[in-house]
Amino acid sequence: MNVRLYVWQRATAAVMAPLVLVHIAVILYVSRQGLTAADILSRTHGSVLWASYYGLFVAAASIHASIGVRNVLAEWTALGERSAGFFAVLFGLALAVLGAHAIVVLVLT
């Protein structure tokens, strides 16, 4: 495994760990309060804080997952390193686009 990718994957895991904990805490709070989707959207609308939080989450998750997918493709398929990297980049970009769309819906609508 490429050392640079190894470090990036571990760094993004370190970034995501507290973000996941906050995300789970928010889910528990929302569910215990009985908030609806409309309630949540009204609270997050226009929030730079939530947009930044989930933007960091999406960026870290996209990088982390694409490195993992690259490693799985390179180790478990007949794809070479270059082809595995290409498909992993496409996967990471797809995750980033989907995540960005979710942030736009969460904060701007």
URMOPE-V322420 format. One record per residue. N is the residue number from 1. RES is the residue in three letters. PHI is phi in degrees with one decimal (NA if undefined). OMEGA is omega in degrees with one decimal (NA if undefined). NEAR is the number of other C-alpha atoms within 8 Angstrom. Layout:
n	res	phi	omega	near
N	RES	PHI	OMEGA	NEAR
N	RES	PHI	OMEGA	NEAR
This chain:
n	res	phi	omega	near
1	MET	NA	177.8	5
2	ASN	-65.2	-177.2	5
3	VAL	-62.8	-179.8	6
4	ARG	-61.3	178.6	6
5	LEU	-66.9	177.1	9
6	TYR	-59.2	-179.8	9
7	VAL	-64.5	178.7	8
8	TRP	-61.3	-178.9	10
9	GLN	-66.8	178.5	12
10	ARG	-68.1	178.7	8
11	ALA	-65.0	179.2	8
12	THR	-68.2	175.3	12
13	ALA	-64.6	179.0	10
14	ALA	-65.4	177.3	8
15	VAL	-69.8	-175.7	9
16	MET	-71.3	-175.4	11
17	ALA	-53.5	178.6	8
18	PRO	-68.4	178.6	8
19	LEU	-65.1	178.0	10
20	VAL	-63.9	179.9	8
21	LEU	-61.6	177.3	8
22	VAL	-64.7	179.8	8
23	HIS	-59.5	178.5	8
24	ILE	-64.7	177.8	8
25	ALA	-60.3	178.6	8
26	VAL	-64.8	178.4	8
27	ILE	-60.8	178.5	8
28	LEU	-62.8	178.5	8
29	TYR	-60.7	-178.0	8
30	VAL	-61.3	-177.8	10
31	SER	-68.7	179.1	8
32	ARG	-72.0	178.3	7
33	GLN	-84.1	-180.0	6
34	GLY	70.0	-178.5	6
35	LEU	-73.4	176.9	10
36	THR	-90.6	176.6	6
37	ALA	-59.8	178.7	6
38	ALA	-62.8	177.1	7
39	ASP	-61.4	-178.5	8
40	ILE	-64.4	-179.7	10
41	LEU	-62.7	178.7	11
42	SER	-67.6	179.5	7
43	ARG	-79.9	-178.0	6
44	THR	-94.4	-176.7	10
45	HIS	-56.3	176.2	10
46	GLY	74.2	-177.1	6
47	SER	-83.8	176.0	8
48	VAL	-66.8	179.6	7
49	LEU	-61.2	-179.8	6
50	TRP	-67.6	177.8	9
51	ALA	-62.9	179.3	12
52	SER	-67.5	179.6	8
53	TYR	-58.4	-178.2	9
54	TYR	-73.3	173.8	9
55	GLY	-63.4	176.5	11
56	LEU	-64.6	179.2	8
57	PHE	-61.0	-179.1	10
58	VAL	-63.8	179.4	12
59	ALA	-61.4	-179.1	9
60	ALA	-64.2	-178.9	12
61	ALA	-65.8	179.9	10
62	SER	-64.0	178.8	12
63	ILE	-67.4	-178.0	12
64	HIS	-59.6	-177.6	12
65	ALA	-67.4	-178.5	9
66	SER	-66.3	176.2	12
67	ILE	-65.7	177.9	11
68	GLY	-62.7	178.2	9
69	VAL	-63.4	177.8	9
70	ARG	-59.2	-178.7	13
71	ASN	-64.2	178.6	10
72	VAL	-63.3	179.8	9
73	LEU	-62.5	-178.5	11
74	ALA	-69.0	-175.8	12
75	GLU	-88.2	-170.6	6
76	TRP	-108.6	179.9	6
77	THR	-124.7	178.4	7
78	ALA	-82.8	178.9	6
79	LEU	-66.6	173.9	9
80	GLY	-79.1	-179.6	7
81	GLU	-57.6	-177.3	8
82	ARG	-65.9	179.1	7
83	SER	-66.1	177.7	8
84	ALA	-61.0	177.6	13
85	GLY	-63.3	179.1	9
86	PHE	-61.6	-179.7	8
87	PHE	-66.3	178.0	9
88	ALA	-66.3	177.3	12
89	VAL	-63.7	176.9	9
90	LEU	-60.0	178.6	8
91	PHE	-62.3	179.0	9
92	GLY	-61.8	177.5	12
93	LEU	-65.1	177.7	9
94	ALA	-62.3	177.5	8
95	LEU	-61.6	-179.6	10
96	ALA	-63.3	179.7	11
97	VAL	-66.1	178.4	8
98	LEU	-62.4	178.4	8
99	GLY	-65.4	177.7	10
100	ALA	-62.6	177.4	10
101	HIS	-62.4	178.9	8
102	ALA	-62.2	178.8	8
103	ILE	-65.7	178.1	12
104	VAL	-59.6	178.9	10
105	VAL	-64.0	-177.6	8
106	LEU	-65.7	-170.8	11
107	VAL	-104.7	-172.6	14
108	LEU	-101.0	-179.8	8
109	THR	-106.9	NA	7
